[in-house]
Amino acid sequence: MNGVPTLVIIGGGPRGTGVIERIAANADDLYEDRRLDIHLVDPYPPGGGRIWRQDQSPLLWMNSMAEDVTMFTDDTVQQDGPVRPGPALHTWAADVREGRTTTGTAPAILEEIRGLGAQDFPSRRLQSAYLRWVYEQALAALPPGITVHEHLGRARQITGPRDGRQRVWLDGRAEPLVADLVVLTVGHLDAELDPEQRELGAFAARHGLVHLPPDFTADTDLTALPAGEPVIVRGFGLAFIDLMVLLTEGRGGRYEDGAYVPSGREPVLYVGSRRGVPYHSKIGYTWTGERPPLPRHFGPGRVEELLSGPGPVDFRRDLWPLVTKELGHAHYHRLFTSHPERTAVEWGDFEEKYAVAEPGSPELQALVSSAVPDPADRLDLEALDHPLDGVRHASYDTLQDGLRDYITADLARRHDPANSPDLAVFLGLLSVYGQLIHFGDIGERWHSFFSYLASGPPGPRLRQLLALSRAGVVRFLGAGLTVQADEERGVFRASGATVPGEFTEARALVEARLPDPSLHRTRSRLLRGLYEDGAAGTDTGLLSVDARDSRILGVDGRPHPRRFALGPYTTARSSGAFTRPRTGGPAFRQNDATARTALAFLRDLSCRDRRTA
């Protein structure tokens, strides 16, 4: 035999952990008792990786309840490999509390575990402890012949021919890791500034201002934002929530009886965005009763039909109508089956007519209007997506009251089981995501809409936002936010559509969002090198991969036989490396397909080596 087959996994966070778990699950069936060396490369400890590392502020939370987080497959995952069940985060925490499992975590995190309930929002460092435990379980499940070698460092380049062994070069190491296969699971990436951000940065340097470009908030140096000074914040999603927490509680403020008590060290945050509102609150109740049958109008059959069609698939023309039809089905199924007193016809009659009505057609609108008397019970995705369209305020002062009313109403709705069709729509969003990953780069509209509707902050965070608004620490700027560099005055100037003719000036600007996952501007030498070496990328800069097994595609359309990639920088980007139990887990399906393809390749390679030995 010419040597032990070798697999290098670059990225030790939850995605890399998921691939190792699937290798362990599939090894008995596909690899038997053969030997395999796996080299895991990451500058951060395995399990949590960079985003979920333990070394971050305990004030930063997940945006999911503990019972809604799992790293383990179940029978809802459409995969070829075996199901290997395991505990969700809250069950694992209970096992730790009861002594049924052990974890080598710090005392402070053990204290968090002791106080964690199923519907609590864990800290990210607690999630890191869970991910580390999952990683250790995956290692323990590997057959005796498969060994994992950890490398705490950064991969900078992959070289090697298509039909031969690959070389993975690490920073600070003279000799490369030689691999038969390479799997990239590097997660979110840093990016170079786009032209607008470079111009704003140069303007800030000329005038002695502060400009913080898109970044991971936990990694951003916020000391440059002075106490009491106005700060324009562009972005109202989860990055803003983290920023808000670190600049308030993180600077010594506290909450008492629903009011915020400042420390005096906070800046004043003037926040706005394209929508002008925060992401919708996480739903604060659990599912009961019958689930909507999903997929119904947008399943594998429709996916195959579209992919085998004569021309390219357009998201707005071909996919969005199917998305709206599927989400509507989930919404109305729940409304009719759980709240029939709010409907005017039987579900069977409605479903039959709904199934044949064209999305957005007058016939569909008439059907819904006649069957659902209260407009508040009808699903209006456009209104959800653009809540401030057409809303105008005479001053920023009246806007503050209007936005506080909006957030208060959103909190009430998302915590009231009487509005459980909202949770059905959430399940529909997860189902739709599992189909959309087959279409490659569909643009940012879908991902933005999904995050806004399904991946918002915990309810307690929005209640804190209301308290900060009442205390004057946060001020709302509304929708359609634009920021200009005023050279004459030497300040940033923000204005928007919600308060026409008004503007806000500040000497600091924070772009509260993650860097774009684009190969065009990535700071990753590793991915830039792949691009330069012939890997295909889309117009928006995503790395092209084969939807079947995540092999990296070349510019000639051929999948590379020895290189794979999984994650948000690829055309098969999914909704997350982990998910809530019993919701299909598209990332789990991808991990399984990649692991099975890799094991089959390495098995056949091992057999060839044995024949030629």
C-alpha positions, 0 to 999 in steps of 0.5 A: 500500500502506498500510504494511509489515505488522507483527508484535510478539512479546513475549518473546525467550526460547526460545519467541519464538525458536522462533516466529521460526524457524518464521516463517523456515521457513514464509515461502517457502511462505506469504509469498513475497517480501512485506515484514514487520517483526517487533518483538521485545520483552524486557527480557533479551537475545534467545535465552535470555531471563530464565530462560536468560540468561548473567548467572547463576551458573555453578554452576546446571545444566540438568537435561538432558544435552547430547545431549537438548536441541534447538531444531530440528524433525525428522520426529517433529514433527506439523506442517504446516510444513517440517522445518528440522533443526539441531544439538542442544546437544552437536553445536553444541558440537562444531561450535564446538570444531572451528571449524565454527561461531562463537559470540560467547561469553565465554571462560569459556563457551568453556572449558565448550564445550571440555569438554562431552560428549554426556552431560554436564549443561551450565550454564544459561549455556552453554545461553544461548549455544546459544539465542543461536546458534539465535536468530541462525540464525533471523534469518539464515534469514529472507527479505530482506523480513522484518526483526526489530527488537529492543526491550530493554524490557518491554511493559506493555499491549496495546490496540486493537480486534478488527478493527484494528491493535493497540498495544503499550505499552512501559515508558519509551516514549511512543509504542506499537508499532503491530502487525497481530498480537501474539504473547505468548511471555513464559514464566514469570511473577512472582506476587503472594503468595497468602493463606497466603504473605501471612500468613507474610510478615506473621508474619515481619515482626512477629517479625524472621524471614526468609520467602522466598516462591515465586520463581526461585531464581537471582533470589532474594536469599539473603544473608538466610539466616545461616550455621549457622542452621536454614532450613525449606525447603518444596519438594523439586523443582528449585528446591530443588536450585538453592537447595542449590547456591547455599547450599553450593558457592555459599558456598565449600563443595566436594566431595572423594571423595564427601564435602562439605567445608563452608566454615562459611558454610552454613545447615542446610537442613531440607527436606520436601514433599508427597511428602517425596522429591526428584524422580527422578534423570534417567536416566543412559543412552541409548536403544538398540534398538526404541522403543515405538510411541507413541501407542498407546492415547492418540492423536489419535483418542481426543483427538478422540473425547473433545473431541467428546463431550457433556460436559466432560472430567474429568482423573481420570475420562476422561484419567488411565486413558488416561495409565496405559494408555499409560505401561503400554504403553511400559513393558511393550513395552520389558520384553518386547522387551529383557528377555524373560527376565523375562517369562512369555509372548510379547509378542504374546499379552500385547499383545493382552490388554493392549489390551482390558483396562480400566485398573486393572481386576482383569483387567489386574492379573491379566494383569500378575501372570501375565506379569511374575513379579517385582513390581519389573518391574511398573509401579506409578504410584501407588507411584512417585508416593507413595513414603512413603505409610504409611512412618513413622519414630520419629525424624528421625534414622532418617528420614535413614538411610531417605531416604538409602537411598531416594535411593541406590536411585533413583540406582542404578536410573536409571543401570542399563540393566537398568531401561530400561523406565523410559526407555520410560515417560519417552518415554511421558510425552512422548507423553502430554503431546503429547495432553493439551495439547489439553484445556486446563486439566487442573489441576496433578496431571498437571504435578506428576506429569510433573515429578517423574517426568521432569524431575528433577535430574541424578544428580550433584546427588543424589549431592551431596545425599547428601553434604550429608545425611551432612555434616549440612548438609541434614536431611530432614523427610519427606512431608506437610510443613506449616508453622505460624507459632508466634506465642508462640515467634516461629518457624516450625514444620514437621511432617509425616506421616513422623515423627508427633509431631515438629517442627522450628523455625526463624527462616527459611522458604524456599518452594522452588518457582516462582510459580503461572502464574495470571492471578489473581495475576500481577504482569504488568500486560500479562497482567492487562490482557488479562484485564481487556480480555475475555480468558478465563481458567480457574478456576485462572487460566490464559489460555485459548487456541485449541488449534489455533493459540494465539489468545487466547480471549475470555470469549465463546469467540471467538478474538481474530483478532490476539492469540496466546499461547504458554507455561506461563501458557496452557491449551495449556501444554506440557512445555518450549520445547525438547526432546530430539531425535526426541520430537515436540516439542509446543511446536514443533508449537504454534510452527509452527501459530502462525507459519503462522496469523500468516503467512497472516493477514499475507499476506492483509492485505498483499494487501488493502492492495495492492488498495486502494493 
